Amino acid sequence: MRVVLAEDLFLLRDGLVRLLQAHDFEIAAAVETGPELARALAELQPDVAVVDVRLPPTHTDEGLQCALDARRDRPGLPVLVLSQHVEQLYARELLADGSGGVGYLLKDRVFDAGQFVDAVRRVAGGGTAMDPQVIQQLLARRAADDRPLGRLTPRELEVLELMAQGRTNAAIAERLVVTERAIAKHTSNIFAKLGLEVSDDDNRRVLAVLAYLDQDR
């Protein structure tokens, strides 16, 4: 699996290169600026891009914008964004096209090698990998309003949070130490209460839920 990595901090970039190589990823390019990232994505056609949001020369959201431009040129290009802080706008922009293959992790997560590598693989496979803190903020924002989210039970909210992270029913059941059948019942109730169509496509169901939670009404 070929990866283009963009990170301007040398030590972190070098560490991520070594970590990914140790798990059988091929590093097609490891760059540190927005223009270098744009060229690498256009010329190398990687299987997945791992991108810091803030890159030189602007140090604003240049990495994210390069990734979004690349996804417009190549719809569905898997992109995992790394950020120092939770920015809901970045999550919305990533999810906007609804084509999947996206992830948003805080940089603290990269220190958990297993979690980080799993996120890269999940995104490369067309799934989602959303940081739990991002999901918690989206849920808190919606729960504060008098809307359908408020009809969910505490357990359903817990299941919804794990769904939005990109976890399958089996993974949620293992995490909550319940049966997969129980989780299937919870997810059906969640979709019904949120007015969403039930889907067997895990990626699309998560995108639909996230889009619902973060839309302005």
N, C-alpha and C positions, 0 to 999 in steps of 0.2 A: 504494500500500500504506500503510495507516494504522497509525501507531505510537503507543503510549503509552509514554513514557519516565519512569522514576523514578530520580532521583539527587540526593542532598542537597548535593553540592558544586557550587556555582554554575558555576565555570569548566569543570568536566568536563561538567556538564549542557549548558551552552551550546555547548561544543565538539561534543558528540555530536549535538545538534540540527542544527548547521550541517553536520556530516559527513553525516548521514542525508538532509537536504534536498538536499545536493549530489548525492546518488545517487538522487534522484527518489522519496524516501519522503515521505509527508505526516505531519507531527507533529500527531496529534490532541490530545495534551496532554503537557506536560513538567512533572512535579511533583516535590516534594522530601520529602514525608512519607507515612507509611503510610496514614492516613485519606484523604489526597488520591488516592493510588493506588487504593485500594479503590473510591472513588466513580468515578474515571475509567474503570476497567475495567468497572464495572457499567453505567455510563451511555453510554459511547462505543462499546463493542463493537469494539475495534481488531482489526486483522488480526494484530498481534504486539505483545507487551509486552517491553520491555527494562528490566530491573529490578535495581537495586542490592540486595543481600541485606540490608544494614544501613541502616535508615531511621529518622528521628525518628518518634515520640518515644522509643522504647525503645533504638534503636541496637543491637539484637541481630539477630534474623532477621526483622524485621517485613516487609521487602520480599518475602522468600521466602514467608512465610505468606500475605500478601495475594494473591500470584500463585497459590499452591496453592488458596486459597479460591475464587478466580475460576475456576480450572480445574474445580473441583467443580461450580460453578454452570453453567459452560459447558465441558463436556468437550472436550478437544482444543485449547483456547485456546493458541496458540503463545507460549511464554515463554522468553526468553533471560535468564539470571541472570548478573549481574556480581558478582565477589567479589574482595576484596583478597588472600585466602589460600585455599588448597585445603582444603575441608571435605568429606570423603567423605559425611557425613550429608546435606548439601544435595543432592549428586548422587543419593543413594538416594531422597530424598523426591521429587525431580523425576521420577525414572524409575518410581516406584512404581505409577502407574496404567497404565503400558504403552501409553498412547495416542499417544505420539510428540509431535512439535512442541516439543521441549525443547532447551535449550542451557545450558552452564555454562562461562563464560570467566573467566579472571583479568583484572583491570582492565588489566594490562600489555598485553594483546592489543589493546585499543582503539586503541593508538598505531600499529598496523599497519592502516591504513584498509581495505585490500583484504581482509584476513583478517576484520576485524570485520564489514564489510558482507556478505561472503559468508556469515558465520555467521548474521546476521539473516535473510537471504534463505532460507537452508537451513532454519532453524527455522520461518519463516513458511510454508514449503512443506510442513511436516509432518515434516521430518527431524530429525536430531540434530546438535548441534555441541558436542562435549565437549572441554574444554581438554586438551592433551596431558599436562600435569602431573597432572591428575586420573586419567587413564587409566594413566599410569606408576605412580602410587601404588597403584591397584587391582591392577594386574598384579603389582607387587612383593609386595603383601600375599598374593595367592593363590599366587604362585610359591614363597613361603617355606613353604607347607604341602605335605604329601605328598598331592596330589590330582591329578585329570586334567590340570590346567594344566601340571604338571611334565612331561607327556609330549610337549608341543609342542616342536618344534625352534626354534632361535633365529630362523630366518626366519619361521616360523609365528607366533611371538610378535610379531615386528615387524609382520606383516600384521594380526594381531589388534588391535594397538594402533591402527593406522590405521583399521581397520574401526570400532572403538569410538569414534573421533573423528567418525564419520559419513561417511567417504569411500566412494565407490563403487569397484568393482573397477577401472574404467578409471583413476580418479584414483590408486589405489594403485599400479597398474602404471606410471603416469607417474612417480610419486614414487620408486619403487624401480628404475626403468629396466629393466623386464622386460616380457614380453608379458602381455596381459590373460588369455590362456589359462593362463599359469603361475599367476597370482593366483587364477583360478577353481579350479585344482587345490589350491592352498594352503587356500583357504576351505573346500573340501569336506573336506579332511583335518582342519581345525580343528573343524568342526561334528561330524565323526565322533568325534574324540577327546574332545570335551566333551559328547557325548551330546545334541546339539541337532539338531532337524530342519532340513534345508536349506530355505531360503525365498528366493523371488525378490524379496521385499519388503525392500529395503535397510534401511528404518527399523526394521522389526520384527526383523530379524536382529541389528542392533546393540543394540536394547533387550534382546533375549534374551541376548546375550553379556554385556552389562553386568550384567544381573540375575544371571546365573550367577556372574560373577566376584566380585560383592559380597555374595552371600548368605552367611549364617552357617550353617555345617554342623558 
